[in-house]
């Protein structure tokens, strides 16, 4: 369903057909003390008591052309992304409703948003405008169901908890009717960004908000539609599908939340209804010009796009917009440069006292086979890193941008350079450039290597392997504590003592330990292998 329609009938015209039917609301509860409870319930009589203020915004909105079978929950869900909904009046016979928001500002935001994106309920466009009335005055004897629904939604909003044990009618917000989806991505061998999710899920309706995060060492997202029906359709169509061939599998559930509270617009979270939000500390804001430049880019990453049957064509992102999305989020504007061949990363804000080509090779080598590293001679807090292919550079950028290395938050973006140049022969560049092309430490040289299945974001828990029989838990605890962090937990694998999980107290400490101890010689010709783990101890 296409959520974007250009000729929109949302306006600030006042409806002369704002009529009150006999279906009015139950008495307000204590949470909704702002409601005034007056007005009669006769059909075809105008609301009483409010001066008409044509053209002026109001916190009461008049909604028209509703599908006949629509529920209170679905109408309330239209308003939830914009603020607290304080009252509702359904005029079932007329396919209309009144929705009262807590503030006029919220109502203005809602009307402005839906003037750009036509709202749909059950695949039908509906029309929203300001009401003549400044507040919704409703009778307290009828339509108790609507009030019960509103109270249930308010309870869910304030507690963010599932509504277990409430005796609310079938139209109340149960998890299956939430407009918010919880998305987990399994087998994430290629980066999946907020913009990729937006592109995929927009096929099913207007996406209002997205928050991405890493939990239990898995990339997850919460995504909010304007309408629970869109969430239902998206879940039915996309759950279990791969974004790219044989990887990046979507696992989708309804969230217990009915509204997301987004504070910042950046590469981790976005509120499409509030373009004015700040980008937050240390997070790159999304530059609209850059995003637009990349949206126009047609030949992007050469990722194998999943061949998805007809209805699921949304997953077939044209040549994988992952590149555009990740690059836009990384503030890299390179119109006309295909990201497909972009194997070179620019890493900045490095700790120039501590960083070496070897330490960058080890850390970035978790996400691909590093070919060359050059720390810039005139700007030693920056380096160029050449990966084996564009997929690996995307992967490294999406996982390492914003992480801490030697106490500093590093920035990782795509470089405009196509290769990293080695210094001319005989020229001493103080060891700042190193060629790792023939390194025996590349993790992804063998096609089909198990390492492809074990690519995870930086995490406090490390996976250790190739441990010789003579090395005990205490030896490893001491070794890792000597990297400057605290070892919080340790566990050998039951079946195989060559492998273990070791948990540091922070992700930064784990990054440091991996840099220091990957390939560490434990004796008996055993070199320790260290990776990030998706498990916790």
Secondary structure as UniProt FT lines:
FT   TURN            16..17
FT   HELIX           30..32
FT   TURN            33..34
FT   TURN            43..44
FT   TURN            54..55
FT   STRAND          60..64
FT   TURN            68..69
FT   HELIX           72..80
FT   TURN            81..82
FT   STRAND          85..91
FT   HELIX           92..94
FT   STRAND          96..101
FT   HELIX           104..116
FT   STRAND          120..121
FT   TURN            122..123
FT   STRAND          124..125
FT   STRAND          127..130
FT   HELIX           144..159
FT   TURN            164..165
FT   TURN            170..171
FT   HELIX           175..177
FT   STRAND          180..186
FT   HELIX           194..201
FT   HELIX           202..204
FT   STRAND          207..215
FT   TURN            216..217
FT   STRAND          218..225
FT   HELIX           228..238
FT   TURN            239..240
FT   STRAND          242..244
FT   TURN            245..246
FT   STRAND          247..254
FT   STRAND          269..271
FT   TURN            272..273
FT   TURN            275..276
FT   TURN            281..282
FT   HELIX           288..296
FT   HELIX           310..315
FT   TURN            318..319
FT   HELIX           322..329
FT   TURN            330..331
FT   TURN            335..336
FT   HELIX           339..341
FT   STRAND          344..348
FT   TURN            352..354
FT   HELIX           357..364
FT   TURN            365..366
FT   STRAND          370..375
FT   TURN            377..378
FT   TURN            380..381
FT   STRAND          383..387
FT   HELIX           390..400
FT   TURN            401..402
FT   STRAND          404..405
FT   TURN            406..407
FT   STRAND          408..409
FT   STRAND          411..414
FT   TURN            425..426
FT   TURN            430..431
FT   STRAND          433..435
FT   TURN            437..438
FT   TURN            440..441
FT   TURN            447..448
FT   HELIX           450..453
FT   STRAND          461..465
FT   TURN            469..470
FT   HELIX           473..481
FT   TURN            482..484
FT   STRAND          487..492
FT   TURN            497..498
FT   STRAND          500..504
FT   HELIX           507..517
FT   TURN            518..519
FT   TURN            524..525
FT   STRAND          529..532
//
